[in-house]
Amino acid sequence: MFQQLINHSPDLQKLRNDGYELQKNGGYLCIHHIPYLNSAKELKYGSLVTQLDTDVKGLKTVKPHNHVIYFIGEAPCHQNGTAMKALINQTANSKLLEGLTVNHTFSSRPADGYSDYYHKVTTYVELISAPARSVNPKVTACTFNIIPDEEESSVFNYYDTNSSRANIELLNNKLKGQKIAIIGIGGTGGYLLDLLSKTPVSEIHMFDGDNFLQHNSFRAPGAASVDCFGDDKKSKVNYFADIYSHMHKGIFRHSYYLTEDNLHELDAFTFVFICVDKSKVRKMVIDYLLAKGIAFIDVGLGVNVIDGAITGLIRTTMGTPQKFDHIEKRIPGDDDDNNDYHTNVQIAELNMYNAVQAIMKWKKFLGFYHDTLHEHDSCFIIDQSKIINEDTET
């Protein structure tokens, strides 16, 4: 809650005590009712918007990392009606969040930067409002009006300050509300979890009945402690959930295999990632998802040792209710014993690459990335460093 952040942040407390109209919107701090003059020398009121930097737990503010600030309103002007060109860095409508569009970017940087948000906000207010106060000394930004805190709860255990700094919060909204299943959390599945845990999806469910063993650590994200491999073994889903629940609240554990008896559990998901190396299981899951109209991505590695070096391909195949006629020819239907992937497990970079391909394809599907081909099958050929994209959506 924003009030809790104010309670722990002396700079925000001082702004609130002075009477500024403060509001938190995503990773931004908005300050409303800022008086200024427009080009017609009329008194107007606008809003300042700044990135809001906090400690890792989101409990209190830290020194602002960025000296720029945004403005909602007309271009503020001097007393003679000329624009404050020394202050205005850029004039362009920019949508930071749904319902939050700014019109200008201001830049005024002290030699040592801004010490806190009180210093930053009051400096910009003084620059913008001085001409208005010279015309009418009674105008002020300090109204003592309190704006209700309507901030929604986050799926993260601490603020996603990266999204606001990179101005991608609006894009991240396209991922909200998703309920994701990862079937098989060993190699590629572990990297998928790593990437998904950094997105604002509502829930991430892991399905895997295996234990996390020593060899798994050499193709999993992060660095497992030797304590993980004692007599008291952890299941894979418990091992990964214990780590990634530090960041994302919606991590769910299913330490069992999917069978025909429990496939109905997939009905609750908006998207499914399939990371299994048994074709029989893969076909069972895919047939069920197609029947239910649930979109999915199936990943796979086909690698062999030839002349003392690894070669092969990395496959990423998506199926949706709109496009699934390619599935049978792209996804293996039989278990292939002539594949060194089953024995050579120390190929973490291939698992990681496969997960990156899958995440980017999923984000394209949701409109996060531009997608000009709408390909539903991609193969990376290792020895040629070539990506072959096929089965485009017409």
Secondary structure as a PSIPRED ss2 file (coil, helix, strand):
# PSIPRED VFORMAT (PSIPRED V4.0)

   1 M C   1.000  0.000  0.000
   2 F H   0.000  1.000  0.000
   3 Q H   0.000  1.000  0.000
   4 Q H   0.000  1.000  0.000
   5 L H   0.000  1.000  0.000
   6 I H   0.000  1.000  0.000
   7 N H   0.000  1.000  0.000
   8 H H   0.000  1.000  0.000
   9 S C   1.000  0.000  0.000
  10 P H   0.000  1.000  0.000
  11 D H   0.000  1.000  0.000
  12 L H   0.000  1.000  0.000
  13 Q H   0.000  1.000  0.000
  14 K H   0.000  1.000  0.000
  15 L H   0.000  1.000  0.000
  16 R H   0.000  1.000  0.000
  17 N H   0.000  1.000  0.000
  18 D H   0.000  1.000  0.000
  19 G C   1.000  0.000  0.000
  20 Y E   0.000  0.000  1.000
  21 E E   0.000  0.000  1.000
  22 L E   0.000  0.000  1.000
  23 Q E   0.000  0.000  1.000
  24 K E   0.000  0.000  1.000
  25 N E   0.000  0.000  1.000
  26 G C   1.000  0.000  0.000
  27 G C   1.000  0.000  0.000
  28 Y E   0.000  0.000  1.000
  29 L E   0.000  0.000  1.000
  30 C E   0.000  0.000  1.000
  31 I E   0.000  0.000  1.000
  32 H E   0.000  0.000  1.000
  33 H E   0.000  0.000  1.000
  34 I E   0.000  0.000  1.000
  35 P E   0.000  0.000  1.000
  36 Y E   0.000  0.000  1.000
  37 L E   0.000  0.000  1.000
  38 N C   1.000  0.000  0.000
  39 S C   1.000  0.000  0.000
  40 A C   1.000  0.000  0.000
  41 K C   1.000  0.000  0.000
  42 E C   1.000  0.000  0.000
  43 L E   0.000  0.000  1.000
  44 K E   0.000  0.000  1.000
  45 Y E   0.000  0.000  1.000
  46 G E   0.000  0.000  1.000
  47 S E   0.000  0.000  1.000
  48 L E   0.000  0.000  1.000
  49 V E   0.000  0.000  1.000
  50 T E   0.000  0.000  1.000
  51 Q E   0.000  0.000  1.000
  52 L C   1.000  0.000  0.000
  53 D C   1.000  0.000  0.000
  54 T E   0.000  0.000  1.000
  55 D C   1.000  0.000  0.000
  56 V C   1.000  0.000  0.000
  57 K C   1.000  0.000  0.000
  58 G C   1.000  0.000  0.000
  59 L C   1.000  0.000  0.000
  60 K C   1.000  0.000  0.000
  61 T E   0.000  0.000  1.000
  62 V C   1.000  0.000  0.000
  63 K C   1.000  0.000  0.000
  64 P C   1.000  0.000  0.000
  65 H C   1.000  0.000  0.000
  66 N C   1.000  0.000  0.000
  67 H C   1.000  0.000  0.000
  68 V E   0.000  0.000  1.000
  69 I E   0.000  0.000  1.000
  70 Y E   0.000  0.000  1.000
  71 F E   0.000  0.000  1.000
  72 I E   0.000  0.000  1.000
  73 G C   1.000  0.000  0.000
  74 E C   1.000  0.000  0.000
  75 A C   1.000  0.000  0.000
  76 P C   1.000  0.000  0.000
  77 C E   0.000  0.000  1.000
  78 H C   1.000  0.000  0.000
  79 Q C   1.000  0.000  0.000
  80 N C   1.000  0.000  0.000
  81 G C   1.000  0.000  0.000
  82 T C   1.000  0.000  0.000
  83 A E   0.000  0.000  1.000
  84 M C   1.000  0.000  0.000
  85 K C   1.000  0.000  0.000
  86 A C   1.000  0.000  0.000
  87 L C   1.000  0.000  0.000
  88 I E   0.000  0.000  1.000
  89 N E   0.000  0.000  1.000
  90 Q E   0.000  0.000  1.000
  91 T E   0.000  0.000  1.000
  92 A E   0.000  0.000  1.000
  93 N E   0.000  0.000  1.000
  94 S E   0.000  0.000  1.000
  95 K E   0.000  0.000  1.000
  96 L E   0.000  0.000  1.000
  97 L E   0.000  0.000  1.000
  98 E C   1.000  0.000  0.000
  99 G C   1.000  0.000  0.000
 100 L E   0.000  0.000  1.000
 101 T E   0.000  0.000  1.000
 102 V E   0.000  0.000  1.000
 103 N E   0.000  0.000  1.000
 104 H E   0.000  0.000  1.000
 105 T E   0.000  0.000  1.000
 106 F E   0.000  0.000  1.000
 107 S E   0.000  0.000  1.000
 108 S C   1.000  0.000  0.000
 109 R C   1.000  0.000  0.000
 110 P C   1.000  0.000  0.000
 111 A C   1.000  0.000  0.000
 112 D C   1.000  0.000  0.000
 113 G C   1.000  0.000  0.000
 114 Y C   1.000  0.000  0.000
 115 S C   1.000  0.000  0.000
 116 D C   1.000  0.000  0.000
 117 Y H   0.000  1.000  0.000
 118 Y H   0.000  1.000  0.000
 119 H H   0.000  1.000  0.000
 120 K H   0.000  1.000  0.000
 121 V H   0.000  1.000  0.000
 122 T H   0.000  1.000  0.000
 123 T H   0.000  1.000  0.000
 124 Y H   0.000  1.000  0.000
 125 V H   0.000  1.000  0.000
 126 E H   0.000  1.000  0.000
 127 L H   0.000  1.000  0.000
 128 I H   0.000  1.000  0.000
 129 S H   0.000  1.000  0.000
 130 A H   0.000  1.000  0.000
 131 P H   0.000  1.000  0.000
 132 A H   0.000  1.000  0.000
 133 R H   0.000  1.000  0.000
 134 S H   0.000  1.000  0.000
 135 V H   0.000  1.000  0.000
 136 N C   1.000  0.000  0.000
 137 P C   1.000  0.000  0.000
 138 K C   1.000  0.000  0.000
 139 V C   1.000  0.000  0.000
 140 T C   1.000  0.000  0.000
 141 A C   1.000  0.000  0.000
 142 C E   0.000  0.000  1.000
 143 T C   1.000  0.000  0.000
 144 F C   1.000  0.000  0.000
 145 N C   1.000  0.000  0.000
 146 I C   1.000  0.000  0.000
 147 I C   1.000  0.000  0.000
 148 P C   1.000  0.000  0.000
 149 D C   1.000  0.000  0.000
 150 E C   1.000  0.000  0.000
 151 E C   1.000  0.000  0.000
 152 E C   1.000  0.000  0.000
 153 S C   1.000  0.000  0.000
 154 S C   1.000  0.000  0.000
 155 V C   1.000  0.000  0.000
 156 F E   0.000  0.000  1.000
 157 N C   1.000  0.000  0.000
 158 Y C   1.000  0.000  0.000
 159 Y C   1.000  0.000  0.000
 160 D C   1.000  0.000  0.000
 161 T H   0.000  1.000  0.000
 162 N H   0.000  1.000  0.000
 163 S H   0.000  1.000  0.000
 164 S H   0.000  1.000  0.000
 165 R H   0.000  1.000  0.000
 166 A C   1.000  0.000  0.000
 167 N C   1.000  0.000  0.000
 168 I C   1.000  0.000  0.000
 169 E H   0.000  1.000  0.000
 170 L H   0.000  1.000  0.000
 171 L H   0.000  1.000  0.000
 172 N H   0.000  1.000  0.000
 173 N H   0.000  1.000  0.000
 174 K H   0.000  1.000  0.000
 175 L H   0.000  1.000  0.000
 176 K C   1.000  0.000  0.000
 177 G C   1.000  0.000  0.000
 178 Q C   1.000  0.000  0.000
 179 K E   0.000  0.000  1.000
 180 I E   0.000  0.000  1.000
 181 A E   0.000  0.000  1.000
 182 I E   0.000  0.000  1.000
 183 I E   0.000  0.000  1.000
 184 G C   1.000  0.000  0.000
 185 I C   1.000  0.000  0.000
 186 G C   1.000  0.000  0.000
 187 G C   1.000  0.000  0.000
 188 T H   0.000  1.000  0.000
 189 G H   0.000  1.000  0.000
 190 G H   0.000  1.000  0.000
 191 Y H   0.000  1.000  0.000
 192 L H   0.000  1.000  0.000
 193 L H   0.000  1.000  0.000
 194 D H   0.000  1.000  0.000
 195 L H   0.000  1.000  0.000
 196 L H   0.000  1.000  0.000
 197 S C   1.000  0.000  0.000
 198 K C   1.000  0.000  0.000
 199 T C   1.000  0.000  0.000
 200 P C   1.000  0.000  0.000
 201 V C   1.000  0.000  0.000
 202 S C   1.000  0.000  0.000
 203 E E   0.000  0.000  1.000
 204 I E   0.000  0.000  1.000
 205 H E   0.000  0.000  1.000
 206 M E   0.000  0.000  1.000
 207 F E   0.000  0.000  1.000
 208 D C   1.000  0.000  0.000
 209 G C   1.000  0.000  0.000
 210 D C   1.000  0.000  0.000
 211 N E   0.000  0.000  1.000
 212 F C   1.000  0.000  0.000
 213 L C   1.000  0.000  0.000
 214 Q H   0.000  1.000  0.000
 215 H H   0.000  1.000  0.000
 216 N H   0.000  1.000  0.000
 217 S H   0.000  1.000  0.000
 218 F H   0.000  1.000  0.000
 219 R H   0.000  1.000  0.000
 220 A C   1.000  0.000  0.000
 221 P C   1.000  0.000  0.000
 222 G C   1.000  0.000  0.000
 223 A C   1.000  0.000  0.000
 224 A C   1.000  0.000  0.000
 225 S C   1.000  0.000  0.000
 226 V H   0.000  1.000  0.000
 227 D H   0.000  1.000  0.000
 228 C H   0.000  1.000  0.000
 229 F H   0.000  1.000  0.000
 230 G C   1.000  0.000  0.000
 231 D C   1.000  0.000  0.000
 232 D C   1.000  0.000  0.000
 233 K C   1.000  0.000  0.000
 234 K C   1.000  0.000  0.000
 235 S E   0.000  0.000  1.000
 236 K H   0.000  1.000  0.000
 237 V H   0.000  1.000  0.000
 238 N H   0.000  1.000  0.000
 239 Y H   0.000  1.000  0.000
 240 F H   0.000  1.000  0.000
 241 A H   0.000  1.000  0.000
 242 D H   0.000  1.000  0.000
 243 I H   0.000  1.000  0.000
 244 Y H   0.000  1.000  0.000
 245 S C   1.000  0.000  0.000
 246 H C   1.000  0.000  0.000
 247 M C   1.000  0.000  0.000
 248 H E   0.000  0.000  1.000
 249 K C   1.000  0.000  0.000
 250 G C   1.000  0.000  0.000
 251 I E   0.000  0.000  1.000
 252 F E   0.000  0.000  1.000
 253 R E   0.000  0.000  1.000
 254 H E   0.000  0.000  1.000
 255 S C   1.000  0.000  0.000
 256 Y C   1.000  0.000  0.000
 257 Y C   1.000  0.000  0.000
 258 L C   1.000  0.000  0.000
 259 T C   1.000  0.000  0.000
 260 E C   1.000  0.000  0.000
 261 D C   1.000  0.000  0.000
 262 N C   1.000  0.000  0.000
 263 L H   0.000  1.000  0.000
 264 H H   0.000  1.000  0.000
 265 E H   0.000  1.000  0.000
 266 L H   0.000  1.000  0.000
 267 D H   0.000  1.000  0.000
 268 A H   0.000  1.000  0.000
 269 F C   1.000  0.000  0.000
 270 T C   1.000  0.000  0.000
 271 F E   0.000  0.000  1.000
 272 V E   0.000  0.000  1.000
 273 F E   0.000  0.000  1.000
 274 I E   0.000  0.000  1.000
 275 C C   1.000  0.000  0.000
 276 V C   1.000  0.000  0.000
 277 D C   1.000  0.000  0.000
 278 K C   1.000  0.000  0.000
 279 S H   0.000  1.000  0.000
 280 K H   0.000  1.000  0.000
 281 V H   0.000  1.000  0.000
 282 R H   0.000  1.000  0.000
 283 K H   0.000  1.000  0.000
 284 M H   0.000  1.000  0.000
 285 V H   0.000  1.000  0.000
 286 I H   0.000  1.000  0.000
 287 D H   0.000  1.000  0.000
 288 Y H   0.000  1.000  0.000
 289 L H   0.000  1.000  0.000
 290 L H   0.000  1.000  0.000
 291 A H   0.000  1.000  0.000
 292 K H   0.000  1.000  0.000
 293 G C   1.000  0.000  0.000
 294 I C   1.000  0.000  0.000
 295 A E   0.000  0.000  1.000
 296 F E   0.000  0.000  1.000
 297 I E   0.000  0.000  1.000
 298 D E   0.000  0.000  1.000
 299 V E   0.000  0.000  1.000
 300 G E   0.000  0.000  1.000
 301 L E   0.000  0.000  1.000
 302 G E   0.000  0.000  1.000
 303 V E   0.000  0.000  1.000
 304 N E   0.000  0.000  1.000
 305 V E   0.000  0.000  1.000
 306 I E   0.000  0.000  1.000
 307 D C   1.000  0.000  0.000
 308 G C   1.000  0.000  0.000
 309 A E   0.000  0.000  1.000
 310 I E   0.000  0.000  1.000
 311 T E   0.000  0.000  1.000
 312 G E   0.000  0.000  1.000
 313 L E   0.000  0.000  1.000
 314 I E   0.000  0.000  1.000
 315 R E   0.000  0.000  1.000
 316 T E   0.000  0.000  1.000
 317 T E   0.000  0.000  1.000
 318 M E   0.000  0.000  1.000
 319 G E   0.000  0.000  1.000
 320 T C   1.000  0.000  0.000
 321 P C   1.000  0.000  0.000
 322 Q C   1.000  0.000  0.000
 323 K C   1.000  0.000  0.000
 324 F C   1.000  0.000  0.000
 325 D C   1.000  0.000  0.000
 326 H C   1.000  0.000  0.000
 327 I H   0.000  1.000  0.000
 328 E H   0.000  1.000  0.000
 329 K H   0.000  1.000  0.000
 330 R H   0.000  1.000  0.000
 331 I C   1.000  0.000  0.000
 332 P C   1.000  0.000  0.000
 333 G C   1.000  0.000  0.000
 334 D C   1.000  0.000  0.000
 335 D C   1.000  0.000  0.000
 336 D C   1.000  0.000  0.000
 337 D C   1.000  0.000  0.000
 338 N C   1.000  0.000  0.000
 339 N C   1.000  0.000  0.000
 340 D H   0.000  1.000  0.000
 341 Y H   0.000  1.000  0.000
 342 H H   0.000  1.000  0.000
 343 T C   1.000  0.000  0.000
 344 N C   1.000  0.000  0.000
 345 V C   1.000  0.000  0.000
 346 Q C   1.000  0.000  0.000
 347 I C   1.000  0.000  0.000
 348 A H   0.000  1.000  0.000
 349 E H   0.000  1.000  0.000
 350 L H   0.000  1.000  0.000
 351 N H   0.000  1.000  0.000
 352 M H   0.000  1.000  0.000
 353 Y H   0.000  1.000  0.000
 354 N H   0.000  1.000  0.000
 355 A H   0.000  1.000  0.000
 356 V H   0.000  1.000  0.000
 357 Q H   0.000  1.000  0.000
 358 A H   0.000  1.000  0.000
 359 I H   0.000  1.000  0.000
 360 M H   0.000  1.000  0.000
 361 K H   0.000  1.000  0.000
 362 W H   0.000  1.000  0.000
 363 K H   0.000  1.000  0.000
 364 K H   0.000  1.000  0.000
 365 F H   0.000  1.000  0.000
 366 L C   1.000  0.000  0.000
 367 G C   1.000  0.000  0.000
 368 F C   1.000  0.000  0.000
 369 Y C   1.000  0.000  0.000
 370 H C   1.000  0.000  0.000
 371 D C   1.000  0.000  0.000
 372 T C   1.000  0.000  0.000
 373 L C   1.000  0.000  0.000
 374 H C   1.000  0.000  0.000
 375 E E   0.000  0.000  1.000
 376 H E   0.000  0.000  1.000
 377 D E   0.000  0.000  1.000
 378 S E   0.000  0.000  1.000
 379 C E   0.000  0.000  1.000
 380 F E   0.000  0.000  1.000
 381 I E   0.000  0.000  1.000
 382 I H   0.000  1.000  0.000
 383 D H   0.000  1.000  0.000
 384 Q H   0.000  1.000  0.000
 385 S C   1.000  0.000  0.000
 386 K E   0.000  0.000  1.000
 387 I E   0.000  0.000  1.000
 388 I E   0.000  0.000  1.000
 389 N E   0.000  0.000  1.000
 390 E E   0.000  0.000  1.000
 391 D E   0.000  0.000  1.000
 392 T E   0.000  0.000  1.000
 393 E C   1.000  0.000  0.000
 394 T C   1.000  0.000  0.000
